[in-house]
């Protein structure tokens, strides 16, 4: 029995040697993995920081005072979040490619250190793959899952950061060694021959050399070539998508679901009126905007809103999917409306939409936005009445707010007590 076990283990080791030999190239050396790991870590930290900022804007904690200024900040942070997430895909695949031969090490577990290493790698790879896939599905607005994307995406982000720190802690000696070495010294260290080991037992019918253990193929891909390939792929994906938030590159955004200038009134739309189940009948002449204050309540028609002092303000609309665009909005300042119901101090508000579908039919607006002079109840876009898909008869547009919080088809503004 012991002999059979030894022969079986040797056979598995021979298969692993063959797979390592077939997949071994200079591009798959440790220094390549370390370099790609540095880039991956930077991208993950950028995604985590910008994603956390987006979550805070959508669900602000009571102890944190937000600022609407600068108005372009969310446009930059969320555009960066999605661009970094997309660029992360080829970097992640390149890093997995660089460590692929090591998956066939035999035996797979040699002690506590290797067990921790494999466990942290499994957790890290599974989490980052799931996080990236869910993020890309959200960009495409393909929600083929039964859970809340925002909550799961945030929870996975914390797990991913923890898994990354664990992995770095386990691999810190290797990372530190290659960080201090020059590329030439590191390459030389990797290229040095491994100590010889005693030949393993062979099956009775075989005679050395064992044909089941092939030698490595001729080297075809260098470390520099591997890094250039990953960088080119990341750059191409970024150029083909970042134009959805960086308008000058809009013509190149061939892979972006939404592009600047394309949509009703020259502005993209995330959720149409039909998708929100808002009809032209709902937005008819019978529509009224309800203002509910602590002491007074008022209802205003669109015609009455148009008779109030008007403002024209250029503000970006920026959405969590990464796209954004500057636009010219016209309407009534929200703080002027609140004065009509004797609310002078810019209180916290609850905004309600006519839409019957969607997670943001009711949103909260902190007082710092309500009293800002650039926060409008928008009636016009680009000098024309709002298109129904852009929120006709009235919508909210405020500086520095995520697009999902810029309530369309507005029907009620209520002062929080």
Buried (B, 14 or more C-beta within 10 A) or exposed (E): EEEEEEBEBBBEBBBBBBBBBEBBBBBBBBBBBBBBBBBBBEBBEBBBBBBBBBBEBBEBEEEEEEEBEEBBBBBBBBBBBBBBBBBBBBBBBBBBBBBBBBBBBBEEEEEEEBEBBBBBBEBBBBBBBBBBEBBBBBBEEEEEEEEEBBEBBBEBBEBBBBBBEBBBEBBEEBBEEBEEBEEEEBBEBBEEEEEEEEEBEBEEEEEEEBEBBBEEEEEEBBBEEBBEBBBEBBEEBBBBBBBBBBBEBBEBBEEBBBBBEBBBBEBBBBBBBEBBEBEEEBBEEEBBBBBBBEEEEBEBBBEEBBEBEBBEBEBBBBBBBBBBBBBEBBBBBBBBBBEBBEBEEBBBBBBBBBBEEBEBBBBBBBBBBBBBEBBBBBBBBBEEBBBBBBBBBBBBBBBBBBBBBBBBBBBBBBBEE
